[in-house]
Amino acid sequence: MIEIDDRALDTLLAEDPGGEVVMLNLLRFRPDGGRESYRRYAEALGPAINARYGVRVEYMGDGGRALVAEDGQAWDMVLLVRYPSRQAFADMIRDPEYQAASRFRSEALVESVLQPTVPLKGLG
C-alpha cells in the first residue's frame, strides 16, 4: 500500500500517546523514474508545508544491501521525519496543498512502509 487513507489516519489519532511522533519511512522506488518523482514530491512540499506543520527531516539516506533480512527486503531509501504531534501529521496529509504534491510520491513508489514511532524518554 502506498496511499494513506482516512481510516489509517483516524487509527493513528485514536492511538495517540501525545507528544512528538517520528515517522519511519522505508521506500522502494519504481525503476522507471521513481527517484526523480520522489525528488519532485520533496520539492513540492518545500519549506512552506514543512514550516506550517513543524516537519523536521531528522535523517535521509540511501539504502544499502541488507545484512539481515529476507530476500527482497532491502529498501532504496530510509527517512526519519519528526512531527510535533500525530495531529500535525494528519493535518498535513489532509491539507489540499499536500494532496496536490502527494501524486509525485504515489508515482515514485512501488512499496513503502510508513510507521509512527514514539521517542523513548531518557535514552539517546
N, C-alpha and C positions, 0 to 999 in steps of 0.2 A: 504494500500500500504506500502511496506517495502523498496523497492529499490528506489534510486534516479535516475531519468532519465535525459538525456541531456536537454530536454525541460524545466524541472524544474530548472536545473542549469542556463540555459540561461535566464529564467524569473528572477531568483534570482539576476543575474548580471545586467539585464536591469533595475531593480528597486533599484539599489544600491544608497543609500543616501551618501555613503562614510564613512570612518572610520571603527571602530571595529563593529563586529557583535557577539552577544551572541545567540547561538543556544539552544533553549529549546528542550530537548529530553524527551518524555514520552514513556516508554517501557512496553509492555506486553509480558512476556516470554512464550514460549511453555512449557507445563507442563512436557514434557519428555526430560529434559536436557537443557532447554533454558538458564538458568543462567550460567551453565558450558560453553556452547558455547559462550555466551557473554563475559565471562571471557577470553576465548581463543582469541576472537576478540580484546579485550583491550590489552592483552599481545602481540599479533601480531603487533599491531600498535606501541607499545613500545616508548621509548624516541626518537628514530631516526626520525620517521614520525612526532611526536609531535613537536620536535625542528625544523625540516625542514619547517614546516608551521606555527610556532608560536602558537600552540594549548595549551590552559590552561584550565584544568577542574576546574571550579570555585566551583561546588557543585555536589555531587553524593550521593543519598540516596535511601533507600528502601521506597516504598510507603506503607502507612498505609490505614486503612479503610477511605474512603472518607466521609467527614462531609456534604458536599453539592455537590451532583452530582446525575445524573440518575443512576439506577441500571446498574452495569457492567462497570462503568466509572472509577473505581479505577485503578491506574497504579502500576505495580510491582516495577518500578524504575524511578527516575527523575534525569536528569543531566542538568547542565548548563555549556556549553562549549564555551569559548571565543576564537575568531579568530581575527587576526589583520585586516582582511578585508573579504568581501564576495569573492573576487578573490582568496585569500589564501585558503578559504574553498573549492571553486570549483577546484582549482589546486590540493588540497589534494585528493578530490573524484576521480579525473581523473588520479591520479598517479598510475602506474602499481603495485607498492608495496602495496598501499592501496587497490586496486582492488583485489589483491590476499587474503588479510586479510578479506575483506568485506563478503566473503561467510560465515564466522562464525557468523556475525551479522544477515545475512539472515536466517541462520539455527536457530538462537536463538529466533527470534521474531514471534509472532502471529499478533501483531499490534504495530504500532508506530506512534508518531507524531514528526516531526522534523520541528520546526518553528523558523525562524530568528526573533530576537528582536533587537531593536536599543536602546542602553543605552541613557537614558534621561540626559541631561546636567543640572547640578545644583541641582540634587536630590540625596539623598542617601549618 
